[in-house]
């Protein structure tokens, strides 16, 4: 693999890369590679032309522990079996 050094990265771009890195839980290096792949190889580099979609990436892992617990409490009743119906 080729090593590339970037200089004079604008602050706004660097901030966005750092944000995305935290969101994805990846190193800055892996995040930059992923961003470049997504932009330059939209088919994922596959000879079959299959495309990688990231439509729900913004939602994955977006809830705090408290929000997830509140959701679980809200749907708990729906996860139980109603004995009256299943007789």
C-alpha positions as CSV (number, residue, x, y, z in Angstrom):
1,X,0.0,0.0,0.0
2,X,1.0,3.5,-0.7
3,X,1.7,6.0,2.2
4,X,0.4,9.5,1.5
5,X,1.1,12.6,3.7
6,X,-1.5,15.4,3.6
7,X,-0.4,18.9,4.5
8,X,-2.3,22.1,5.1
9,X,-5.7,20.4,5.7
10,X,-8.2,23.1,6.3
11,X,-9.4,23.3,9.9
12,X,-13.1,22.7,8.9
13,X,-12.1,19.6,7.0
14,X,-9.9,18.3,9.8
15,X,-12.8,18.8,12.3
16,X,-15.2,16.9,10.0
17,X,-12.7,14.0,9.7
18,X,-12.3,13.9,13.5
19,X,-16.1,14.0,14.0
20,X,-16.6,11.1,11.5
21,X,-13.7,9.2,13.2
22,X,-15.4,9.4,16.6
23,X,-18.8,8.5,15.1
24,X,-17.4,5.4,13.4
25,X,-15.0,4.5,16.2
26,X,-12.1,4.3,13.7
27,X,-8.7,5.9,13.6
28,X,-8.2,9.1,11.7
29,X,-6.2,7.2,9.1
30,X,-8.9,4.5,8.5
31,X,-11.6,7.2,8.4
32,X,-9.8,9.2,5.7
33,X,-9.3,6.0,3.7
34,X,-13.0,5.2,4.0
35,X,-14.0,8.7,3.0
36,X,-11.7,8.5,-0.1
37,X,-13.0,5.0,-1.0
38,X,-16.6,6.2,-0.7
39,X,-16.0,9.2,-2.9
40,X,-13.6,7.7,-5.4
41,X,-14.8,4.1,-5.6
42,X,-18.6,4.4,-5.2
43,X,-19.0,0.8,-6.4
44,X,-16.8,-0.4,-3.6
45,X,-14.1,-1.3,-6.1
46,X,-16.0,-4.5,-6.9
47,X,-15.7,-5.8,-10.5
48,X,-19.4,-6.6,-10.2
49,X,-20.2,-3.0,-9.6
50,X,-22.0,-3.6,-6.3
51,X,-22.6,-0.4,-4.4
52,X,-22.1,0.0,-0.7
53,X,-24.9,2.0,0.9
54,X,-24.6,4.0,4.0
55,X,-28.1,5.4,4.2
56,X,-28.6,4.7,8.0
57,X,-25.0,5.4,9.2
58,X,-26.2,8.6,10.9
59,X,-28.6,6.6,13.0
60,X,-26.4,3.7,14.0
61,X,-25.2,4.2,17.6
62,X,-26.8,7.6,17.8
63,X,-28.8,6.9,20.9
64,X,-27.4,7.5,24.4
65,X,-27.7,4.7,26.9
66,X,-30.5,6.6,28.6
67,X,-32.4,7.0,25.3
68,X,-32.0,3.3,24.5
69,X,-33.3,2.4,28.0
70,X,-36.3,4.7,27.6
71,X,-37.1,3.1,24.2
72,X,-36.8,-0.4,25.7
73,X,-39.2,0.6,28.5
74,X,-41.7,2.1,26.0
75,X,-41.9,-1.1,23.9
76,X,-41.6,-3.6,26.8
77,X,-45.4,-4.3,26.8
78,X,-45.3,-5.1,23.1
79,X,-42.7,-7.8,23.8
80,X,-44.9,-9.8,26.2
81,X,-47.4,-12.5,25.3
82,X,-51.1,-11.7,26.0
83,X,-52.4,-14.9,27.5
84,X,-56.0,-13.8,26.7
85,X,-55.4,-13.8,23.0
86,X,-53.4,-17.0,22.9
87,X,-55.8,-19.4,24.7
